[in-house]
Amino acid sequence: MIDEFRRIPCVIQRGGTSKGIFLFDKDLPADCELRKKVILSIFGSPDRRQIDGLGGADPLTSKVAIVSASNRDDADVDYTFGAVDINEPIVDFSGNCGNISSGVGPFAIDEGLVQAQDGETVVRIFNTNTQKILKAHIPTPNRKTQYLGDYTIDGVPGEGAKILLDYSAAEGSVTGKLLPTGNPVDVINVPTLGKIELSIVDAGNPGCFIKPEVLNLLGTEGPHDRKILDSLDSIELIRGTAAKLIGLVTDATRARIEKPSVPFLAIVSEPKAYASFTDASTISADDIDFVIRPFYMQEMHKTVGGTMTVCAGAAAMIEGTLVNQVCSPNAMQTKTVRMGHACGTVSIEAEVSKDSQGFHLTKAAFGRTSRRIMEGFVYVPESLYTTR
């Protein structure tokens, strides 16, 4: 019976607050459509439980990283990210994932794609989705990846070794501009909602930001709050309208199918205290510069994605954006932006400069942890390769 299946080497690896299936590019079909079918089979999509695959039935665990040695002089490895839809036969390669990115460096070292240095190894990663270089600083005492340590990130239990991700070269990841429309704030007309303000910024990934008042929200709601669930259709319509505005789709209502992961949308508001949705602990207003509730693949993100962190951090430093308007002045002085998400907080070192051509990202660095969870083979039906 095993002859009916083809086995593909894989690693399940946590990166930041996400978990992904890591594959070698050489082990996947070169044909794009066949490659998508194989990836969908690996994850068990489309199926809301992903019961027949490795997906975890959550957007944050339905992610794929495809890695290979790089032929570029400025990179060690090439990395392609895919957001695997749970309910539709879609693998979206439109943008990158910062959390999964934090697993790429350790994976590359563990698999022998990059030779570890004694102490720390800097892995230069070329993200094919955005055509940008990012750098991962991996602790490698005794020339081996160190996973255990005392660094913590909210949204992940326990501690781990700190991985510093440098996204300073991630300006204009998809649109080519830090401010895709040239404006810190745009006014768009959204069916059923009317005219609303939003800011669109492209760093790491393009993101659009709105204030909670647009949807009659407080901005501190959790992922399962009834008001959030009732607002998802409106949120997707706003996101789709923003996607159309920056030229990613021609029809706002088609963004759900054509560009489900980018741009992401986030609700931002002034610092205020609220309870973590995971353990009910209090996140103090004094510990954050603003509150953020991002949405990914049509659900509220349980934390903040890595590229979302980059984008929101950059937006906070751009005078006049909605993020800048709600951000504590302290962030401008320290050049460190602290965001309050549904599970806790995340911070990023962010700096933006301005010249005659507009705003430019000059620094974006933040800490993550990663863990290698499993290695082995995943089996997919051989018929996928013979039936077109």
SULMOTA-V540966 format. One record per helix or strand. SS is the DSSP state (@ for helix, = for strand). FROM is the first residue (numbers start at 0). TO is the last residue. If there is no record, write none. Layout:
# SULMOTA-V540966
SS:FROM:TO + SS:FROM:TO
This chain:
# SULMOTA-V540966
@:1:3 + =:4:14 + =:17:23 + @:24:26 + @:31:42 + =:62:68 + =:76:83 + =:90:91 + @:97:109 + =:118:126 + =:131:139 + @:140:142 + =:150:150 + =:159:159 + =:162:165 + =:170:170 + =:185:189 + =:193:202 + =:205:210 + @:211:214 + @:225:244 + @:251:257 + =:263:268 + =:273:274 + =:281:282 + @:284:286 + =:289:295 + =:298:299 + @:305:315 + @:321:325 + @:329:333 + =:335:339 + =:344:354 + =:357:367 + =:369:380 + @:382:385
